[in-house]
């Protein structure tokens, strides 16, 4: 038996200004390599990175919009969080899921600290 997610849930918290997670996938270059590039090459890489970032943000927004549309079509209640709601959610996560992750996953606390430090 196969299910679609929207067949199993009654409420969906849509991404928004207070999304619960966002995965960063940076392009990395060593300082030694970066310093070996001339200004024109560095500027070209910066421009390409900005173009890729803008493209990805647009595509991610399209996926978010499609998810909201799909859940609404299926009769699922779609909500978004405001700052106060997110703060309450975060406090609960700190006492429950985040606490368990930090205690049970090797290096879990450090991973959470790093992830949550990204603004």
N, C-alpha and C positions, 0 to 999 in steps of 0.2 A: 504494500500500500504506500503510495507516495502522497505527500502533502506539500502544498505551497505555504510559505510562512504566513501569508495573509489569511489562510484558512484556520490557523491555530491561535491567532492573537485577537484580542478585543480592542486593544489600544496600542498605538504606535507613537513613540516620541520622535518627532521629525528633527533632523539636524537643523541648526539655526545658529543664532549668536551664542547659544550656550550648548553646543553639541557636546556629547559625552566623550568623543574620541575623534582624533584626526591623526592619520599616520603620515609623518613626514618621510619623504624618500629623497634625501639630498644627493646631489652630485658632489663627490669629494675629489680633491686634488691635494697632493702634499705641498707644503710650503716651499720645499726645495724646487719642486717642479713649477709651481706658480711663479716663484721668483726668477726662474729661468726663462719665463715667457717675456716677450717685449710688451709694451703698453698696448699696441694694436691687438695682439693676441689676447691679452687680458680683457680688453674692452669687448672683443668679439665673444669671448666666453661669458662675460657678464650679460651681454645683450641676448645671447642664446638662452641663458638660464632664465632671464626675465620672461622671454617669449614662452619658454616651456612652462614656467610657473603660471603665467596668465592662462595658457591653454588648459593646463591641468585643472586650475580652479574653475574654469568654465565648464569643463567636462564633468567635474565632480558635482557642480550645481545642477547640471542636467540629470545626473543619476539621482540626486536627492529629490528633485522635482518629480521624476518618474516614480520613485518609491512612494512619495506622498500620494500621487495620482492613483497608483495601483492599490494602495491600502484604502483610500477613500472609495474607489470604485467597488471594492469588496465589502464595503460597509463597516470598515474598521474605524474607530474613533482616532483621529490624528490630532496630536497636541504638540505644542512647543513649550519649552521652559523659559521663564524669565530669570533674571539674576537671583532673586530671592529663592525661587524653586530650585535652581541649580545649587545654590549654597546649601540648602537643606538636603538635597540629594547627595552632595559631596560629603557632608557630615555623616550621613548614614553609611556611605561607602567606606569612609575612614574607619568606622567602627566594625564593619562587617567584611565585605568582599576585599577591600584593599588590605585590611588587617590580616585576613587569611592568606592572601597572596604573599604579603611580606613575610609572614611566618613560615609558609610551606613551600615556597619556591626559592631555590638557591639564588641569592642575589636579588630576590624579589623587591626588597625595600629600596635598594639602589635603583632598580629599573623603574619603579613607581616614582621615586623622587625625580629622576631624570625626565620621565614622561610628563609629570605634572609641573615641572619647572618651565616648560615651553609655553610661551605666551602667543 
